Amino acid sequence: MTRYRKAITYVPLAKWLTIEMATLIILSMFWFTESRLAGYSAFIGGLIFVIPNAYFAHRTFRYQGARQIHVAVGNMFRAESIKLALTAIFFAAVFTLMEPVHVPALLFTFAVMVVLGTALRWLIRPQPQR
């Protein structure tokens, strides 16, 4: 009978956030070539995704280990609910408080960030912790 040793893994959140922010800045610069308003709107659209996602990651991966799994699962559900609420609040705030908004830049950048976040879940694998 073979015994398997499982190492505790961690998700490299700093790498993840760095890739998201670099992509956001590149997309904002791309839209900035069209107009200053488009670049600013694209940056805001990306932040609408990045800020709630960073909050979710912080709350979800705060606890590790088998003894705290019930706390981790509870935090995951609360964090997802708060993440969705923050996204809705940020969109509502942008469309009510920002007078000139370049809607295509805002929504395109948000959509690209959602796709990138999904792709990063497949590309960045958890690393064994030593």
C-alpha positions as YAML, in Angstrom:
chain: A
units: angstrom
residues:
- id: 1
  name: MET
  ca: [0.00, 0.00, 0.00]
- id: 2
  name: THR
  ca: [1.43, 3.32, -1.02]
- id: 3
  name: ARG
  ca: [1.09, 6.32, 1.25]
- id: 4
  name: TYR
  ca: [0.55, 9.69, -0.34]
- id: 5
  name: ARG
  ca: [1.79, 12.83, 1.31]
- id: 6
  name: LYS
  ca: [-0.20, 15.84, 0.37]
- id: 7
  name: ALA
  ca: [1.46, 19.20, 0.72]
- id: 8
  name: ILE
  ca: [-0.49, 22.26, 1.72]
- id: 9
  name: THR
  ca: [-0.85, 24.44, -1.34]
- id: 10
  name: TYR
  ca: [-1.19, 28.16, -1.68]
- id: 11
  name: VAL
  ca: [-2.55, 30.21, -4.53]
- id: 12
  name: PRO
  ca: [-0.05, 32.85, -5.77]
- id: 13
  name: LEU
  ca: [-2.43, 35.79, -5.36]
- id: 14
  name: ALA
  ca: [0.28, 38.44, -5.79]
- id: 15
  name: LYS
  ca: [1.19, 37.01, -9.21]
- id: 16
  name: TRP
  ca: [-2.48, 36.85, -10.12]
- id: 17
  name: LEU
  ca: [-3.14, 40.48, -9.12]
- id: 18
  name: THR
  ca: [0.02, 41.66, -10.90]
- id: 19
  name: ILE
  ca: [-1.08, 40.06, -14.17]
- id: 20
  name: GLU
  ca: [-4.57, 41.53, -13.84]
- id: 21
  name: MET
  ca: [-3.27, 45.04, -13.12]
- id: 22
  name: ALA
  ca: [-0.72, 44.90, -15.95]
- id: 23
  name: THR
  ca: [-3.44, 43.83, -18.37]
- id: 24
  name: LEU
  ca: [-5.70, 46.59, -17.09]
- id: 25
  name: ILE
  ca: [-3.02, 49.23, -17.64]
- id: 26
  name: ILE
  ca: [-2.29, 47.95, -21.16]
- id: 27
  name: LEU
  ca: [-5.98, 47.97, -22.08]
- id: 28
  name: SER
  ca: [-6.39, 51.47, -20.63]
- id: 29
  name: MET
  ca: [-3.45, 52.71, -22.71]
- id: 30
  name: PHE
  ca: [-4.98, 51.11, -25.79]
- id: 31
  name: TRP
  ca: [-8.27, 52.94, -25.19]
- id: 32
  name: PHE
  ca: [-6.37, 56.13, -24.32]
- id: 33
  name: THR
  ca: [-5.23, 56.29, -27.95]
- id: 34
  name: GLU
  ca: [-8.87, 56.82, -28.91]
- id: 35
  name: SER
  ca: [-9.56, 59.50, -26.29]
- id: 36
  name: ARG
  ca: [-8.73, 60.48, -22.77]
- id: 37
  name: LEU
  ca: [-12.29, 59.68, -21.68]
- id: 38
  name: ALA
  ca: [-12.11, 56.19, -23.21]
- id: 39
  name: GLY
  ca: [-8.84, 55.44, -21.40]
- id: 40
  name: TYR
  ca: [-10.23, 56.64, -18.09]
- id: 41
  name: SER
  ca: [-13.47, 54.70, -18.59]
- id: 42
  name: ALA
  ca: [-11.53, 51.55, -19.50]
- id: 43
  name: PHE
  ca: [-9.45, 51.87, -16.34]
- id: 44
  name: ILE
  ca: [-12.59, 52.29, -14.22]
- id: 45
  name: GLY
  ca: [-14.19, 49.29, -15.96]
- id: 46
  name: GLY
  ca: [-11.20, 47.13, -15.10]
- id: 47
  name: LEU
  ca: [-11.17, 48.31, -11.50]
- id: 48
  name: ILE
  ca: [-14.84, 47.35, -11.22]
- id: 49
  name: PHE
  ca: [-13.65, 43.78, -11.75]
- id: 50
  name: VAL
  ca: [-10.30, 43.81, -9.94]
- id: 51
  name: ILE
  ca: [-11.37, 45.36, -6.61]
- id: 52
  name: PRO
  ca: [-14.24, 42.93, -5.82]
- id: 53
  name: ASN
  ca: [-12.14, 40.01, -7.11]
- id: 54
  name: ALA
  ca: [-9.23, 40.97, -4.83]
- id: 55
  name: TYR
  ca: [-11.64, 41.20, -1.89]
- id: 56
  name: PHE
  ca: [-13.01, 37.75, -2.71]
- id: 57
  name: ALA
  ca: [-9.51, 36.25, -2.93]
- id: 58
  name: HIS
  ca: [-8.46, 37.85, 0.35]
- id: 59
  name: ARG
  ca: [-11.51, 36.55, 2.23]
- id: 60
  name: THR
  ca: [-11.49, 33.10, 0.63]
- id: 61
  name: PHE
  ca: [-7.83, 32.18, 1.05]
- id: 62
  name: ARG
  ca: [-7.43, 33.67, 4.52]
- id: 63
  name: TYR
  ca: [-7.90, 30.34, 6.29]
- id: 64
  name: GLN
  ca: [-6.03, 27.13, 5.47]
- id: 65
  name: GLY
  ca: [-6.04, 23.64, 6.84]
- id: 66
  name: ALA
  ca: [-8.56, 20.89, 7.43]
- id: 67
  name: ARG
  ca: [-9.50, 22.10, 10.88]
- id: 68
  name: GLN
  ca: [-10.79, 25.39, 9.57]
- id: 69
  name: ILE
  ca: [-12.61, 24.12, 6.48]
- id: 70
  name: HIS
  ca: [-16.04, 25.06, 7.84]
- id: 71
  name: VAL
  ca: [-14.86, 28.64, 8.40]
- id: 72
  name: ALA
  ca: [-13.27, 28.76, 4.93]
- id: 73
  name: VAL
  ca: [-16.42, 27.51, 3.19]
- id: 74
  name: GLY
  ca: [-18.59, 29.98, 5.08]
- id: 75
  name: ASN
  ca: [-16.24, 32.81, 4.16]
- id: 76
  name: MET
  ca: [-16.30, 31.73, 0.54]
- id: 77
  name: PHE
  ca: [-20.07, 32.06, 0.28]
- id: 78
  name: ARG
  ca: [-20.11, 35.40, 2.13]
- id: 79
  name: ALA
  ca: [-17.23, 36.72, 0.03]
- id: 80
  name: GLU
  ca: [-18.95, 35.75, -3.23]
- id: 81
  name: SER
  ca: [-22.14, 37.52, -2.17]
- id: 82
  name: ILE
  ca: [-20.22, 40.64, -1.20]
- id: 83
  name: LYS
  ca: [-18.21, 40.47, -4.44]
- id: 84
  name: LEU
  ca: [-21.39, 40.47, -6.53]
- id: 85
  name: ALA
  ca: [-22.88, 43.29, -4.45]
- id: 86
  name: LEU
  ca: [-19.71, 45.38, -4.80]
- id: 87
  name: THR
  ca: [-19.69, 44.88, -8.56]
- id: 88
  name: ALA
  ca: [-23.31, 46.01, -8.82]
- id: 89
  name: ILE
  ca: [-22.67, 49.01, -6.53]
- id: 90
  name: PHE
  ca: [-19.60, 50.04, -8.53]
- id: 91
  name: PHE
  ca: [-21.50, 49.86, -11.83]
- id: 92
  name: ALA
  ca: [-24.39, 51.86, -10.36]
- id: 93
  name: ALA
  ca: [-21.99, 54.44, -8.95]
- id: 94
  name: VAL
  ca: [-20.17, 54.84, -12.26]
- id: 95
  name: PHE
  ca: [-23.33, 55.29, -14.29]
- id: 96
  name: THR
  ca: [-24.87, 57.74, -11.82]
- id: 97
  name: LEU
  ca: [-21.86, 59.71, -10.59]
- id: 98
  name: MET
  ca: [-19.58, 59.84, -13.64]
- id: 99
  name: GLU
  ca: [-21.06, 62.32, -16.06]
- id: 100
  name: PRO
  ca: [-19.21, 61.54, -19.29]
- id: 101
  name: VAL
  ca: [-18.64, 57.80, -19.63]
- id: 102
  name: HIS
  ca: [-17.31, 55.96, -22.66]
- id: 103
  name: VAL
  ca: [-19.57, 52.92, -22.27]
- id: 104
  name: PRO
  ca: [-17.93, 50.66, -24.91]
- id: 105
  name: ALA
  ca: [-14.50, 51.09, -23.28]
- id: 106
  name: LEU
  ca: [-15.90, 50.48, -19.80]
- id: 107
  name: LEU
  ca: [-17.84, 47.34, -20.71]
- id: 108
  name: PHE
  ca: [-15.20, 45.93, -23.08]
- id: 109
  name: THR
  ca: [-12.47, 46.22, -20.46]
- id: 110
  name: PHE
  ca: [-14.72, 44.67, -17.80]
- id: 111
  name: ALA
  ca: [-15.52, 41.76, -20.14]
- id: 112
  name: VAL
  ca: [-11.84, 41.20, -21.00]
- id: 113
  name: MET
  ca: [-10.97, 41.19, -17.30]
- id: 114
  name: VAL
  ca: [-13.68, 38.60, -16.59]
- id: 115
  name: VAL
  ca: [-12.30, 36.35, -19.35]
- id: 116
  name: LEU
  ca: [-8.74, 36.93, -18.11]
- id: 117
  name: GLY
  ca: [-9.75, 36.03, -14.56]
- id: 118
  name: THR
  ca: [-11.23, 32.78, -15.80]
- id: 119
  name: ALA
  ca: [-8.16, 32.01, -17.89]
- id: 120
  name: LEU
  ca: [-5.84, 32.71, -14.95]
- id: 121
  name: ARG
  ca: [-7.67, 30.13, -12.87]
- id: 122
  name: TRP
  ca: [-6.60, 27.53, -15.44]
- id: 123
  name: LEU
  ca: [-3.10, 28.89, -16.12]
- id: 124
  name: ILE
  ca: [-1.87, 29.62, -12.60]
- id: 125
  name: ARG
  ca: [-1.84, 26.41, -10.60]
- id: 126
  name: PRO
  ca: [-1.57, 26.33, -6.81]
- id: 127
  name: GLN
  ca: [1.99, 25.76, -5.62]
- id: 128
  name: PRO
  ca: [3.01, 23.32, -2.88]
- id: 129
  name: GLN
  ca: [4.02, 25.14, 0.27]
- id: 130
  name: ARG
  ca: [7.16, 24.09, 2.09]
...
